[in-house]
């Protein structure tokens, strides 16, 4: 499944329509593939009193990255699903001093399990790790569990 700029723009527009906070945060879909996504948000509207990334904004970008990837995967496979974050644990390693950039990836096995369970009318809980900043030395990491049901 090839992903082009139109797919990124469409997902970003859908994200802004369905979750209005994402538009106010100026969240963008920077990279999108069959099993990965990168979202970003500028520091300007998402900073704290110290001029670094507001913890709630960082958390929000992470949660939305997971949600948007799952939405992209399910919609792309023609599967309608209710997608929500079931629980999450956030760890902030250091202040975010520039744009908030969140990355996440599904393994091929996770993708297949998600789609297979939805096709058969079953629910699924799916763990995702979302990292902010550099993948090998992130500024923050969210370990989340998403819930999907047909």
Secondary structure, DSSP 8 states (H G I E B T S, - for coil): ----HHHHHHHHHHHHHH-HHHHHTT-EEEEE-SSEEEEEE-SGGGB-TTSSB-HHHHHHHHHHHHHHHHHHHHHHTT---EEEEEEEEEEE-S---S-EEEEEE--HHHHHHHHHHHHTT--EEEEEEEEEE-SSSEEEEEEEEEEEE-
